[in-house]
Amino acid sequence: MSADGSPAAADGTTPRTAAGWEGVRDRLHARGLRWTPQRRVLIDVLSRSDGHVTGAELIERCREADPSTVPSTVYRTLDVLEDLGIVRHAHGVDGREEFHVLPVSDHGHLHCTGCRQTWEIDEGEARALVAAMREDRGFRVDLSHLSVAGVCRECAAASAG
């Protein structure tokens, strides 16, 4: 951990996209949260996570570093980190909550029920669907919560053949 509370990599360098982690300690203090060992461990674990991670995975990873990790502290801290833009929560097709670490843009997901693969749907791909929902129903889609289950091309071809 660097002096400002930003995670430091094992080689002493700052982890990927360090700007998102700069001053996180001060930003948590501004929200009335103390800089506890558990929060420090969570920030370190998150800084080494890429893409999506579930709350259960985060708790498990934190407990590897600090067995006294309490799930409620992890989830409360994740709520604040979401307000700060460091993580964004979404829900998989099975309803499981996932966290996107340092999200660059909103995106949804396609889930194949055959092979269980998942692909991201970016704003461009979802544009027509989102526009239709807004125009037809006056509904504003939160793309980060859009999960579509179906069968991918390969699984469909395999089941047809």
Stockholm file with secondary structure:
# STOCKHOLM 1.0

chainA/1-161         MSADGSPAAADGTTPRTAAGWEGVRDRLHARGLRWTPQRRVLIDVLSRSDGHVTGAELIERCREADPSTVPSTVYRTLDVLEDLGIVRHAHGVDGREEFHVLPVSDHGHLHCTGCRQTWEIDEGEARALVAAMREDRGFRVDLSHLSVAGVCRECAAASAG
#=GR chainA/1-161 SS CCTTSCCCCTTSSCCTTGGGTTTHHHHHHHTTCCCCHHHHHHHHHHHTCCSEEEHHHHHHHHHHHCTTCCHHHHHHHHHHHHHTTSEEEEECTTSCEEEEESCSSCCEEEEETTTCCEEEECHHHHHHHHHHHHHHHCCCCCGGGCEEEECCHHHHHHHHC
#=GC SS_cons         CCTTSCCCCTTSSCCTTGGGTTTHHHHHHHTTCCCCHHHHHHHHHHHTCCSEEEHHHHHHHHHHHCTTCCHHHHHHHHHHHHHTTSEEEEECTTSCEEEEESCSSCCEEEEETTTCCEEEECHHHHHHHHHHHHHHHCCCCCGGGCEEEECCHHHHHHHHC
//
